[in-house]
Amino acid sequence: MTMSSKLSDWLEDEEQIDVSKRPTVSTQSEKFAHFNQQEKVEYLLLTSPVGVCHNEFMAHYIPRFGALIWKLRHEKNWIIDKIRCSQEEHNHQSPQYLYKFMGREI
């Protein structure tokens, strides 16, 4: 294939992409990296028995997690408590909240 080839020429080329050479997801953190933000919020809430602090959402690059939590509460009927975070290791400069999944409404 030459540099002047068009994308459509490349698509019709006989070379096939070998999907078996793609890396497989082996660890939980690698799998988590492939989640979208909604899936990350759901995963964090479901796997954290103590709750998820504002700091944890920010550490995972989920800046608008409040809207995603609202969506879980109103569209999926999740019960999520909002509690002031008092974990000493977080060292909050201002009051932050902890979000804890309590179950689903039927």
Backbone as CSV, one residue per row, in Angstrom:
resi,resn,N_x,N_y,N_z,CA_x,CA_y,CA_z,C_x,C_y,C_z
1,MET,0.856,-1.166,0.000,0.000,0.000,0.000,0.904,1.232,0.000
2,THR,0.618,2.173,-0.856,1.439,3.373,-0.970,0.878,4.475,-0.103
3,MET,1.679,5.513,0.086,1.261,6.643,0.903,0.098,7.406,0.285
4,SER,-0.056,7.331,-1.034,-1.123,8.076,-1.687,-2.435,7.298,-1.717
5,SER,-2.467,6.117,-1.112,-3.691,5.318,-1.106,-4.772,5.985,-0.286
6,LYS,-5.972,5.742,-0.687,-7.123,6.269,0.054,-7.534,5.256,1.121
7,LEU,-8.304,5.717,2.057,-8.784,4.838,3.117,-9.646,3.722,2.543
8,SER,-10.463,4.049,1.548,-11.330,3.037,0.949,-10.517,1.933,0.280
9,ASP,-9.335,2.302,-0.286,-8.462,1.291,-0.876,-7.928,0.358,0.203
10,TRP,-7.586,0.930,1.336,-7.066,0.127,2.439,-8.130,-0.837,2.947
11,LEU,-9.381,-0.367,3.013,-10.455,-1.220,3.501,-10.702,-2.402,2.575
12,GLU,-10.473,-2.200,1.293,-10.701,-3.272,0.324,-9.477,-4.148,0.150
13,ASP,-8.377,-3.776,0.771,-7.142,-4.531,0.663,-7.369,-5.937,1.199
14,GLU,-6.618,-6.883,0.686,-6.799,-8.279,1.079,-6.212,-8.596,2.446
15,GLU,-5.387,-7.696,2.980,-4.811,-7.941,4.293,-5.911,-7.939,5.348
16,GLN,-5.926,-8.933,6.169,-6.916,-9.030,7.236,-6.240,-8.723,8.569
17,ILE,-6.970,-8.106,9.452,-6.444,-7.820,10.784,-6.629,-9.066,11.636
18,ASP,-5.551,-9.503,12.256,-5.603,-10.690,13.096,-6.043,-10.302,14.506
19,VAL,-7.288,-10.613,14.833,-7.853,-10.238,16.129,-7.259,-11.062,17.268
20,SER,-6.711,-12.200,16.956,-6.146,-13.045,18.006,-4.898,-12.425,18.616
21,LYS,-4.293,-11.436,17.948,-3.095,-10.787,18.469,-3.412,-9.668,19.447
22,ARG,-4.697,-9.332,19.607,-5.072,-8.296,20.569,-4.796,-8.788,21.976
23,PRO,-4.345,-7.909,22.845,-4.086,-8.344,24.217,-5.398,-8.679,24.930
24,THR,-5.363,-9.722,25.720,-6.551,-10.087,26.479,-6.545,-9.332,27.799
25,VAL,-7.729,-9.054,28.301,-7.858,-8.350,29.573,-7.656,-9.367,30.671
26,SER,-6.603,-9.166,31.472,-6.274,-10.177,32.463,-6.586,-9.756,33.892
27,THR,-6.427,-8.489,34.218,-6.677,-8.077,35.589,-7.939,-7.234,35.679
28,GLN,-8.449,-7.095,36.877,-9.655,-6.319,37.106,-9.429,-4.849,36.759
29,SER,-8.240,-4.327,37.055,-7.968,-2.916,36.756,-7.903,-2.667,35.256
30,GLU,-7.400,-3.636,34.491,-7.380,-3.490,33.035,-8.805,-3.510,32.487
31,LYS,-9.644,-4.357,33.047,-11.039,-4.416,32.620,-11.735,-3.098,32.963
32,PHE,-11.467,-2.568,34.140,-12.066,-1.322,34.599,-11.693,-0.167,33.673
33,ALA,-10.501,-0.210,33.113,-10.034,0.853,32.217,-10.864,0.921,30.937
34,HIS,-11.513,-0.175,30.572,-12.310,-0.211,29.354,-13.782,0.148,29.584
35,PHE,-14.164,0.367,30.829,-15.551,0.746,31.139,-15.806,2.185,30.730
36,ASN,-17.067,2.499,30.401,-17.430,3.910,30.244,-17.716,4.460,31.646
37,GLN,-17.980,5.758,31.758,-18.121,6.368,33.087,-19.304,5.804,33.865
38,GLN,-20.414,5.529,33.195,-21.584,4.963,33.878,-21.244,3.592,34.447
39,GLU,-20.565,2.772,33.672,-20.193,1.437,34.137,-19.200,1.519,35.299
40,LYS,-18.304,2.505,35.272,-17.356,2.678,36.373,-18.077,3.036,37.668
41,VAL,-19.057,3.944,37.576,-19.817,4.340,38.772,-20.561,3.133,39.331
42,GLU,-21.213,2.372,38.454,-21.942,1.176,38.906,-20.987,0.183,39.566
43,TYR,-19.853,-0.051,38.940,-18.877,-1.000,39.478,-18.364,-0.554,40.852
44,LEU,-18.002,0.719,40.961,-17.494,1.225,42.237,-18.538,1.091,43.340
45,LEU,-19.785,1.433,43.041,-20.836,1.346,44.053,-21.124,-0.094,44.459
46,LEU,-21.096,-1.004,43.487,-21.417,-2.403,43.776,-20.286,-3.126,44.504
47,THR,-19.057,-2.697,44.314,-17.932,-3.426,44.900,-17.386,-2.804,46.181
48,SER,-17.900,-1.661,46.581,-17.402,-1.020,47.794,-18.452,-1.096,48.905
49,PRO,-18.255,-1.981,49.878,-19.241,-2.134,50.949,-19.343,-0.914,51.871
50,VAL,-18.263,-0.147,52.008,-18.289,1.042,52.873,-18.866,2.255,52.164
51,GLY,-18.827,2.254,50.853,-19.277,3.394,50.072,-18.136,3.966,49.253
52,VAL,-18.480,4.863,48.363,-17.496,5.460,47.473,-17.441,6.960,47.753
53,CYS,-16.255,7.433,48.067,-16.050,8.843,48.386,-15.859,9.662,47.106
54,HIS,-16.122,10.939,47.223,-15.901,11.888,46.138,-14.483,11.752,45.579
55,ASN,-13.498,11.587,46.460,-12.095,11.445,46.037,-11.889,10.256,45.107
56,GLU,-12.582,9.150,45.384,-12.426,7.955,44.556,-12.982,8.172,43.154
57,PHE,-14.119,8.870,43.068,-14.662,9.171,41.741,-13.693,10.051,40.966
58,MET,-13.132,11.038,41.621,-12.193,11.934,40.953,-10.902,11.209,40.571
59,ALA,-10.459,10.277,41.389,-9.253,9.506,41.081,-9.440,8.648,39.832
60,HIS,-10.684,8.260,39.568,-10.992,7.457,38.376,-11.476,8.318,37.210
61,TYR,-11.242,9.622,37.303,-11.585,10.568,36.229,-13.071,10.547,35.879
62,ILE,-13.916,10.624,36.911,-15.363,10.691,36.721,-15.833,11.993,37.370
63,PRO,-15.638,13.139,36.697,-15.946,14.422,37.315,-17.437,14.684,37.497
64,ARG,-18.304,14.138,36.637,-19.735,14.402,36.747,-20.478,13.174,37.280
65,PHE,-19.914,12.578,38.316,-20.498,11.357,38.870,-21.878,11.597,39.469
66,GLY,-22.158,12.817,39.918,-23.463,13.129,40.512,-24.599,12.891,39.530
67,ALA,-24.403,13.264,38.280,-25.420,13.044,37.253,-25.600,11.557,36.979
68,LEU,-24.515,10.805,37.045,-24.596,9.366,36.813,-25.286,8.661,37.979
69,ILE,-25.059,9.149,39.185,-25.752,8.599,40.357,-27.242,8.928,40.272
70,TRP,-27.569,10.139,39.836,-28.973,10.535,39.658,-29.648,9.583,38.674
71,LYS,-28.948,9.262,37.603,-29.481,8.352,36.586,-29.751,6.965,37.181
72,LEU,-28.833,6.476,38.009,-29.029,5.171,38.656,-30.226,5.209,39.598
73,ARG,-30.376,6.298,40.339,-31.493,6.422,41.282,-32.842,6.482,40.570
74,HIS,-32.917,7.237,39.480,-34.212,7.489,38.847,-34.550,6.567,37.680
75,GLU,-33.557,6.034,36.995,-33.841,5.164,35.851,-33.727,3.681,36.194
76,LYS,-32.840,3.344,37.135,-32.668,1.937,37.510,-33.198,1.633,38.906
77,ASN,-33.749,2.660,39.572,-34.347,2.511,40.904,-33.362,2.012,41.962
78,TRP,-32.122,2.461,41.874,-31.129,2.115,42.883,-31.333,3.004,44.105
79,ILE,-31.148,2.421,45.279,-31.176,3.197,46.521,-29.723,3.469,46.905
80,ILE,-29.341,4.746,46.852,-27.966,5.141,47.141,-28.007,6.209,48.225
81,ASP,-27.426,5.878,49.380,-27.370,6.833,50.487,-26.211,7.799,50.289
82,LYS,-26.427,9.030,50.715,-25.391,10.058,50.660,-25.049,10.423,52.100
83,ILE,-23.820,10.105,52.499,-23.372,10.293,53.872,-22.116,11.162,53.857
84,ARG,-21.973,12.026,54.850,-20.756,12.835,54.918,-19.559,11.927,55.183
85,CYS,-18.509,12.093,54.396,-17.311,11.253,54.514,-16.509,11.659,55.742
86,SER,-16.246,10.671,56.592,-15.465,10.945,57.804,-14.232,10.051,57.874
87,GLN,-13.815,9.514,56.743,-12.636,8.652,56.718,-11.387,9.505,56.884
88,GLU,-10.601,9.205,57.907,-9.449,10.025,58.254,-8.367,10.038,57.182
89,GLU,-8.214,8.925,56.470,-7.144,8.851,55.476,-7.405,9.732,54.248
90,HIS,-8.621,10.249,54.111,-8.934,11.088,52.954,-8.500,12.543,53.124
91,ASN,-8.385,13.028,54.349,-7.944,14.411,54.612,-8.651,15.443,53.748
92,HIS,-9.947,15.519,53.850,-10.706,16.483,53.053,-10.466,17.909,53.550
93,GLN,-10.284,18.832,52.626,-10.152,20.245,52.967,-11.527,20.876,53.179
94,SER,-12.528,20.314,52.497,-13.910,20.780,52.636,-14.798,19.550,52.804
95,PRO,-16.027,19.732,53.252,-16.905,18.574,53.451,-17.178,17.816,52.143
96,GLN,-16.937,16.518,52.160,-17.197,15.669,50.999,-18.164,14.565,51.420
97,TYR,-18.748,13.911,50.429,-19.738,12.886,50.718,-19.293,11.512,50.263
98,LEU,-19.889,10.525,50.896,-19.674,9.121,50.611,-20.996,8.597,50.057
99,TYR,-20.966,7.874,48.956,-22.177,7.335,48.334,-22.163,5.825,48.520
100,LYS,-23.250,5.316,49.107,-23.297,3.882,49.450,-24.525,3.247,48.802
101,PHE,-24.290,2.173,48.045,-25.374,1.433,47.403,-26.090,0.596,48.449
102,MET,-27.411,0.782,48.554,-28.196,0.077,49.565,-29.117,-0.989,48.981
103,GLY,-29.231,-1.039,47.674,-30.087,-2.026,47.019,-30.910,-1.385,45.915
104,ARG,-31.918,-2.110,45.453,-32.783,-1.624,44.384,-34.234,-1.704,44.824
105,GLU,-35.008,-0.736,44.331,-36.452,-0.783,44.559,-37.076,-1.716,43.529
106,ILE,-38.057,-2.458,43.955,-38.741,-3.372,43.020,-40.042,-2.759,42.564
